[in-house]
Amino acid sequence: MDNSNNVDFNGQNIYFGLDTLLKNWLTSIMVGESPYKTFPQDPSSELLRNYLLRNFTNGNYHSAYGASFCGFGIHKDLLNLGIKNIVVNPADIPTTDKVCKKLQVKKKSHSKSNETFLRFLISTFSFLFFVHLP
């Protein structure tokens, strides 16, 4: 389901969550409220931005990842590349069906944890506790 370069996502919100691991990032993308794709990628903000520009031209990019050993370098890189990003407390990210139901987040049976996180992010954005950035 790759988009050709002639598709314009002007005005559409593209949400993605990052599971920042040591050797790669697990990236889950949603277009609006529809899951698009979950894939591993090399840990590079530049590669991610190039992917977004190639596949979601002129979209409004919103991202989040849980604070971890990676620190805030990823956050600063994404902001410098024009991607709106937040860093959240990992304890605030729902990971089980029970937590998702409690938060009234729809969870499809094929959803991965990052897609659950993205739904959580979209539906309860104002209730997240952001990590203080030094």
N, C-alpha and C positions, 0 to 999 in steps of 0.2 A: 504494500500500500504506500509506496513512495510517491510523493507529489512531484509533478514536473515543475520546472522553473517558472512556467507561465501562470501558476495558481497564485493569487494574491490573498494573503490573510490579513489585509489591512483592517484594523479595528477589532480583530479577534484575539482573545486571550489564549496564550499558549502557556500551560503550567507544566513544570517539571520538577520532580523530586530527585535528589541525589543521595545514594547510599555510598558515602565516600569510604572506600576501602584502600588498603595500602597499594595494591598493584593495579586496581581498576576502580571505576565508578559504575554502579548499577543505576541507570537513568531510566525513569518512567515519565512518559509524556502524555498529557491530556490536552485535547483541543476543545476549549470550552469545558463541558462536563463529560465529554466522551473519551474513554481511554483510547490511546493511539498505539503506543508501542513501549515495551520495556526491553532494554538492551544493555550489555556491558560495553564500556569504552575505556580507552586509555585515560588516565587522570590528567586531563588538560582542559582548562577553561576555553582556550582558543579553539580546540577541536570541537567542543560542544557548541560554541557560538557559530562556527562555520557550518555545522550540521543544521542548526536552527535557521540560519540565513538561507541555506540551500533548499531546505524542505518547507519552511514556513515564512516565506518572504513577507516582510512588513508586519509581522505579528507583534503583539504586545507580550513580551517574554517575562514570566514570573517564575522564580525558583526558590527552593528552600532545601536545607539539609540540616541534619542534626549535628549539634556541636560535638566534636570528637577530637581524636588525637591530631587531626589535620589542622586544627586551629582556625584562624580567620583569614588566612591567605587566599583561600578559594573565594570567600565572600568578597574580598577586595578586588580580586581579579574579575569576578562576574560583574561587579558594579562598574569597574573601569571599562568593561566591554559593552556597557549599555543594557545589562540584564538586571532587572529588579530582583534582588535576592534578600532573603531573611535567613538567619540562623536561629534554630529553635532548640529548646531543651529536649533532649531525646526522651526524657520521661513523659513529656506531654504528647508524644506521638502514639496514637492508638495502634496496637499490633494484633489484637485479638478480635474475633467476631463479637464477643461480649461487650468489649469497650466500644466498638463501632455502633452496636445497637443502642447502647446507652446514650451515645452522642447523636443518635438518629441519623447515622450516615448509611446510605444504601451501600451494601457490599455484594457484588456479584460473585458467584462461586469461583469464577476463573481469575478474580482480581488478585494481584500480587500485593505484598505489603506496601510497596511504594505507591501503588494506585490507591490503596486505602488511605495512605498518608495524604495523597493529593486531594482526595475527596474531603478528608478532614480539613485540609488547608483551605479549600474553597468554601466549605460550608460553615466553618467556625473561625475564620481568620481573626476576628476581633477578640477572641478568647485565648489566643496563643500567648504564652509568656515568652517574650523575646529575650535572647541572651544579650547581656550588656557587652557592647563592643568597646574595647579599650582605645 
